[in-house]
């Protein structure tokens, strides 16, 4: 990934997951603070993840899907897995 003025580039996969995470969080009416708590992150770190500027590991993706009552595919793909 390239960088501009020393800022790291955004990984396209992290950006896609972050966009889906924010969309589902808003649809479910979950606050950023509540989601951050479920992911064991600060609200600022959760905002960075939603913006695609932070990588979520598999445990955090699992925690997000559990908190939002979603199947895992909802965060990692735009296509249903079943």
N, C-alpha and C positions, 0 to 999 in steps of 0.2 A: 504494500500500500504506500502511496506517496503521501507527502505531507506539505502543508502550506504554513509558512511561518512557524515551523516547529511543532505544529499540532499533528497528532497521528491521523492517518486516513481512516475512513469508516469502512469496515468490512461489510460487504453487501449482505451476507447472511445475517450478521448481527443487526443490520439496519432493518431487514425484513422481519426478523423475529421481534424487534423492538416496536415496529409499527403495528404488528398484529397484537402484541401485548397491550399497548396503549389503547387500541381500538376495543379489544375485549374488556379491558378494565373499565373503560368509560361506559360500554354497553351494559356491564354488570353493576354499575354504580359503586364501584370499589374505589376508595380514596388511594392516592399515591402512598400515603403513610401506612395504610393497612396492607397494601401490597408489599411495600418495603419491609415491613415487619415479618411478613410471611417468607420473604426471600432472605431474611437476615442481612438486610442492607439499610443504609441510611436513605431517607427520601431523595437526597441529591443523587446518590448512586443509582437508585431506581429510575430517576428521570434520565440519567445518562444512558441507562440500558434501553429505555423506551426510545431514545434518540439515536440508538445504534452506536453510541460511543463507548459502550462497555459490553464485555462479553459475559453472557450468562452460561454457567456450566449446566450439566445435565440435571444435577440436584436442584438447582434454582429453577430451571424450566419445569421440572416436575412439581416443585412447590407452587409455582405460579399457576399451573394447570389445576392443581388441587384446590387452591384458594378461589380460583375463578370458575370452578366446576366445569372444566373443559377436557376434552381428550387431547393428548399430546399433539396430534396432527394439527390442531387448530393454531398452534404457535409456530410450527415448523413448515407448514405447507398451506397453500391456498386451496388444495384439493383434498376432499375427504379421503381418509385411508380405508374406509369400509363402505 
